[in-house]
């Protein structure tokens, strides 16, 4: 039985597969996200008048371990988190926190100013600011 999978490994694989069955809408609900890797950090997306804000929980992930690209209307966020410790009890290894690599992709609206995208990570939360292109922002018209 030395090569048989451990019960917790099977449970982790099942949870990962089950989580990938459902896709939630993002950015106005028109498009779906794509998430892959060893774990998928949760993200919130908020639309403001001048920008979209994406906040993503990435505890234990340093800014140097996150790669963000914008290409052909797709925002891609890649990162990795390594396991810090393992606890052995009765020949079993317990791993409760997810580790490894992740990839999140979001289809962007056409109205993003890609040159002005800004990102920072603080206290385990990644914040990405995606400014709307000037022509897509609301403009107040004065009535005479």
C-alpha positions as CSV (number, residue, x, y, z in Angstrom):
1,X,0.0,0.0,0.0
2,X,3.0,2.2,-0.1
3,X,2.1,3.7,-3.5
4,X,-1.6,4.2,-2.9
5,X,-2.9,7.7,-2.7
6,X,-3.5,9.2,0.7
7,X,-7.1,10.0,1.7
8,X,-6.3,13.7,2.1
9,X,-4.7,13.9,-1.3
10,X,-7.8,12.4,-2.9
11,X,-10.0,14.9,-1.0
12,X,-7.9,17.8,-2.1
13,X,-8.1,16.6,-5.7
14,X,-11.8,16.2,-5.5
15,X,-12.3,19.7,-4.0
16,X,-10.2,21.2,-6.7
17,X,-12.1,19.4,-9.5
18,X,-15.5,20.3,-7.9
19,X,-14.6,23.9,-7.6
20,X,-13.7,24.1,-11.3
21,X,-17.2,22.8,-12.2
22,X,-18.7,26.2,-11.5
23,X,-17.7,29.4,-13.2
24,X,-18.9,32.7,-11.9
25,X,-19.5,35.8,-14.0
26,X,-17.2,38.8,-13.8
27,X,-17.0,42.3,-15.1
28,X,-20.7,43.1,-15.7
29,X,-21.6,39.4,-15.8
30,X,-21.1,39.1,-19.5
31,X,-18.0,36.9,-19.5
32,X,-16.7,34.0,-17.4
33,X,-13.4,33.8,-15.6
34,X,-10.8,31.1,-16.0
35,X,-8.9,29.7,-13.1
36,X,-6.3,26.9,-13.0
37,X,-3.4,25.6,-11.0
38,X,-2.9,24.0,-7.7
39,X,-5.2,26.5,-6.0
40,X,-7.5,29.4,-7.1
41,X,-7.4,32.5,-5.0
42,X,-10.8,34.2,-4.6
43,X,-11.3,37.6,-6.3
44,X,-13.8,40.4,-6.0
45,X,-14.4,42.8,-8.9
46,X,-15.9,46.2,-8.4
47,X,-16.8,48.8,-11.1
48,X,-16.4,52.4,-10.3
49,X,-17.0,55.4,-12.5
50,X,-13.3,55.7,-13.6
51,X,-12.0,52.1,-13.2
52,X,-12.5,48.5,-12.3
53,X,-10.9,47.3,-9.1
54,X,-9.9,43.6,-8.6
55,X,-9.0,42.5,-5.1
56,X,-7.7,39.0,-4.7
57,X,-6.8,37.1,-1.5
58,X,-3.2,35.9,-1.9
59,X,-2.0,35.3,1.7
60,X,1.7,34.2,1.8
61,X,2.4,35.3,-1.8
62,X,5.0,38.0,-2.2
63,X,4.7,40.6,-4.9
64,X,7.8,39.1,-6.7
65,X,5.9,35.8,-7.0
66,X,3.0,37.4,-8.9
67,X,3.0,38.1,-12.6
68,X,0.3,40.2,-14.2
69,X,-0.1,40.7,-17.9
70,X,-2.7,42.4,-20.2
71,X,-2.8,41.1,-23.7
72,X,-5.6,41.0,-26.4
73,X,-8.3,42.0,-23.9
74,X,-7.3,39.4,-21.3
75,X,-6.0,40.1,-17.8
76,X,-3.8,37.1,-16.6
77,X,-2.6,36.8,-13.1
78,X,-0.1,34.1,-12.3
79,X,1.5,33.3,-8.9
80,X,2.8,30.8,-6.6
81,X,2.9,30.0,-2.9
82,X,5.0,27.4,-1.3
83,X,4.1,25.2,1.7
84,X,5.9,26.5,4.8
85,X,5.5,23.4,7.0
86,X,4.1,19.9,7.3
87,X,3.0,18.2,10.4
88,X,3.4,14.4,10.7
89,X,1.1,12.3,12.8
90,X,1.0,8.5,12.7
91,X,2.7,8.3,9.3
92,X,0.2,10.8,7.8
93,X,1.0,14.2,6.5
94,X,-1.6,16.9,7.0
95,X,-1.7,19.8,4.6
96,X,-4.6,22.1,5.2
97,X,-3.5,25.2,3.3
98,X,-3.3,25.2,-0.5
99,X,0.1,25.8,-2.1
100,X,1.7,25.7,-5.5
101,X,0.9,27.7,-8.6
102,X,-2.3,29.5,-9.7
103,X,-3.5,31.2,-12.8
104,X,-6.6,33.5,-13.0
105,X,-7.7,35.1,-16.3
106,X,-10.4,37.7,-16.8
107,X,-11.8,38.9,-20.1
108,X,-11.6,42.7,-20.1
109,X,-14.0,45.2,-21.5
110,X,-12.6,47.0,-24.5
111,X,-12.6,50.2,-22.6
112,X,-9.5,49.7,-20.4
113,X,-6.5,52.0,-20.5
114,X,-3.9,49.1,-20.5
115,X,-1.0,51.5,-20.1
116,X,-2.3,52.8,-16.8
117,X,-3.0,49.5,-15.0
118,X,-1.6,49.5,-11.5
119,X,-1.2,46.6,-9.0
120,X,0.1,46.2,-5.4
121,X,0.0,43.6,-2.7
122,X,-0.5,44.4,0.9
123,X,-1.4,42.2,3.9
124,X,-2.1,39.3,1.7
125,X,-4.5,41.1,-0.6
126,X,-3.6,41.9,-4.3
127,X,-5.3,45.0,-5.6
128,X,-5.4,45.7,-9.4
129,X,-6.7,49.0,-10.7
130,X,-7.8,48.9,-14.3
131,X,-8.6,52.5,-15.4
132,X,-11.4,52.9,-18.0
133,X,-10.3,54.5,-21.2
134,X,-11.2,58.1,-21.3
135,X,-13.9,57.7,-24.0
136,X,-15.8,55.2,-22.0
137,X,-16.1,57.3,-18.8
138,X,-19.3,59.2,-18.2
139,X,-19.3,62.8,-19.3
140,X,-21.5,65.4,-17.7
141,X,-23.2,67.6,-20.3
142,X,-24.3,71.0,-19.2
143,X,-27.8,71.9,-20.2
144,X,-28.3,75.5,-21.5
